[in-house]
Amino acid sequence: MSDPGVLSERATPAPSVAPGHQLGRARVLSMLTPIRPGWATFLRTIIWTSRFHTYFRDHSVQFRFIYYVRWCVFDTLPYNGPPQRPENLKYQYLLFESNFDTPWQKYIDAFAYVIPRDIRVIWGRGFNFPGPPPAEPLKEWIATNALPGNHYYHAYPEASVRMVMSALRVRKRIAAAVRDARRMSAPQFKAAYEKFLTDVQTDI
């Protein structure tokens, strides 16, 4: 595990180089950052209580290009026996993972300019955190701390988030149409089917 002092000494990658991997439309970004002493308890509280309030969740899901996003705090690494060496971490670390369907630079632009307060709350006590806006220093900081992915699986790599959401809406409407059709006459079914096609036009 890298010491945070080393992070500031690394050559900053060009932010045009996407950290992570891409499979079809989907992209992955993982990042590991040390947390300054005293801030981890606050982050753990924020993350744990987010299941009961929707502040951070609503702010994240408003972007219709995010498949999945999560943060977690840890202070130990699992030991699997030799030849691995047990490692004592000097700091607690914040792990960020996300999958999305837009270039990662646009993803960070959205975070930096639309929800900068959220980003400062989560990462604001990280070492060398630049603090958005603007977005460019944040992109360089993320590129520096991003982890390469060793394995990436995606069930529907050609489907964007909007396509998946549309498919789910259509499936729900089809199930309702099938249920309602059982008690319709032929003329009623024809009218209902035509209305169904009109209603789902934006999703097909």
C-alpha positions in Angstrom: 0.0 0.0 0.0 1.4 3.4 -1.0 2.1 6.0 1.7 0.2 9.2 1.0 3.4 11.1 0.9 4.3 9.2 -2.2 1.1 10.2 -3.9 2.2 13.8 -4.2 5.5 12.7 -5.7 4.1 10.7 -8.6 4.1 12.2 -12.0 0.5 13.3 -12.7 -0.9 11.3 -15.6 -2.5 13.3 -18.4 -6.2 13.5 -17.6 -7.1 12.5 -21.1 -5.9 9.0 -20.3 -8.9 7.2 -18.9 -8.2 5.2 -15.7 -9.8 1.8 -15.7 -11.4 -0.3 -18.5 -14.2 -0.1 -21.0 -16.5 -2.9 -22.2 -18.9 -1.8 -24.8 -20.6 1.4 -23.6 -19.7 0.6 -20.0 -16.7 2.1 -18.2 -15.2 1.3 -14.8 -13.4 3.6 -12.4 -11.9 2.5 -9.1 -9.9 4.8 -6.8 -8.2 4.3 -3.5 -7.2 7.3 -1.3 -5.8 7.6 2.2 -7.9 9.4 4.7 -6.5 12.0 7.1 -6.6 10.9 10.8 -9.9 11.8 12.5 -12.0 12.0 9.3 -12.7 8.3 8.8 -15.3 8.1 11.6 -17.2 10.9 9.9 -17.1 9.1 6.6 -18.2 5.8 8.1 -21.1 7.6 9.6 -22.1 9.3 6.4 -21.9 6.0 4.4 -23.7 3.9 7.0 -26.6 6.4 7.5 -27.0 6.9 3.7 -29.3 3.8 3.8 -31.7 5.8 5.8 -31.6 9.1 4.0 -31.4 9.9 0.3 -29.3 13.0 0.2 -26.2 11.6 -1.4 -28.1 8.8 -3.2 -30.5 11.2 -4.9 -27.6 13.5 -6.0 -25.8 10.5 -7.6 -28.7 8.8 -9.3 -29.8 12.1 -11.0 -27.1 11.4 -13.5 -28.6 9.0 -16.0 -25.2 7.6 -17.0 -24.2 5.8 -13.7 -24.9 2.1 -13.5 -23.4 1.7 -10.0 -21.4 3.7 -7.5 -20.2 3.0 -4.0 -17.8 4.2 -1.3 -16.4 2.2 1.6 -13.8 2.8 4.3 -11.4 0.2 5.5 -8.4 0.0 7.8 -7.1 -3.5 7.3 -6.2 -5.8 4.4 -7.1 -9.5 4.4 -4.3 -11.8 5.0 -4.4 -15.0 2.9 -1.2 -16.7 4.2 2.2 -17.1 2.7 3.7 -15.9 0.4 1.6 -12.8 1.2 3.0 -10.6 3.9 0.7 -9.2 6.6 0.5 -5.4 6.1 -0.2 -2.8 8.7 -1.8 0.3 7.2 -0.6 3.7 8.4 -3.9 5.2 7.4 -7.5 4.3 6.8 -8.5 4.3 3.1 -11.5 5.3 1.1 -12.4 3.0 -1.8 -14.5 4.4 -4.6 -16.0 2.2 -7.4 -18.3 3.2 -10.2 -19.5 2.0 -13.5 -20.9 4.4 -16.1 -21.6 4.9 -19.8 -20.0 8.2 -20.6 -16.3 9.2 -20.9 -14.9 9.5 -17.4 -13.9 13.1 -18.0 -17.6 14.1 -18.5 -18.5 12.0 -15.4 -16.1 14.1 -13.3 -17.3 17.3 -14.9 -20.8 16.4 -13.6 -19.5 15.8 -10.1 -17.3 18.9 -10.0 -19.9 21.4 -11.3 -23.3 19.9 -10.2 -22.6 18.4 -6.8 -19.2 19.9 -5.7 -20.3 20.0 -2.0 -20.9 16.2 -2.0 -17.5 15.6 -3.5 -15.8 17.9 -0.9 -17.6 16.1 1.9 -16.5 12.7 0.7 -12.9 13.4 -0.4 -12.3 16.8 1.1 -9.9 15.4 3.8 -8.0 13.3 1.4 -4.3 14.1 0.8 -3.7 16.7 -1.9 -7.4 16.9 -2.7 -7.8 19.9 -5.1 -11.4 20.6 -4.3 -13.9 21.3 -7.2 -14.7 23.4 -9.1 -12.8 23.7 -11.5 -12.8 20.1 -12.8 -9.4 19.8 -14.3 -7.4 19.6 -11.1 -9.9 17.0 -9.8 -9.4 14.9 -13.0 -5.7 14.9 -12.5 -6.0 13.9 -8.8 -8.4 11.1 -9.8 -6.1 9.9 -12.6 -3.2 9.8 -10.1 -5.1 7.7 -7.5 -7.1 5.5 -9.9 -6.5 1.7 -9.8 -6.2 -0.4 -12.9 -8.9 -3.0 -13.1 -7.8 -6.6 -13.4 -11.2 -8.1 -14.3 -14.4 -6.4 -15.5 -17.6 -8.2 -16.3 -20.7 -6.6 -17.8 -23.9 -8.6 -18.6 -25.1 -6.2 -21.3 -22.1 -4.2 -22.5 -23.9 -2.4 -25.4 -26.8 -1.2 -23.2 -26.5 2.3 -21.7 -28.1 3.3 -18.4 -31.0 5.0 -20.2 -31.5 1.9 -22.4 -31.7 -0.4 -19.4 -34.1 2.0 -17.6 -36.3 2.1 -20.8 -36.3 -1.7 -21.1 -37.4 -2.0 -17.5 -40.3 0.4 -18.1 -41.4 -1.4 -21.2 -41.2 -4.8 -19.4 -43.5 -3.4 -16.7 -45.9 -2.1 -19.2 -45.9 -5.4 -21.1 -46.7 -7.3 -18.0 -49.6 -5.0 -17.2 -50.9 -5.3 -20.9 -50.8 -9.1 -20.8 -52.7 -9.1 -17.5 -55.3 -6.7 -18.7 -55.7 -8.4 -22.1 -57.2 -11.5 -20.5 -60.5 -9.7 -19.9 -60.7 -7.7 -23.1 -62.7 -8.2 -26.2 -61.0 -8.1 -29.6 -61.9 -4.5 -30.2 -60.8 -3.5 -26.7 -57.5 -5.3 -27.1 -56.9 -3.5 -30.5 -57.4 -0.1 -28.9 -55.3 -1.0 -25.8 -52.5 -2.3 -28.0 -52.4 0.8 -30.1 -52.4 2.9 -26.9 -49.6 0.7 -25.5 -47.5 1.3 -28.6 -48.0 5.1 -28.4 -47.2 5.2 -24.7 -43.9 3.3 -25.0 -42.6 5.1 -28.1 -40.0 7.0 -26.2 -38.6 3.8 -24.7 -38.4 1.6 -27.8 
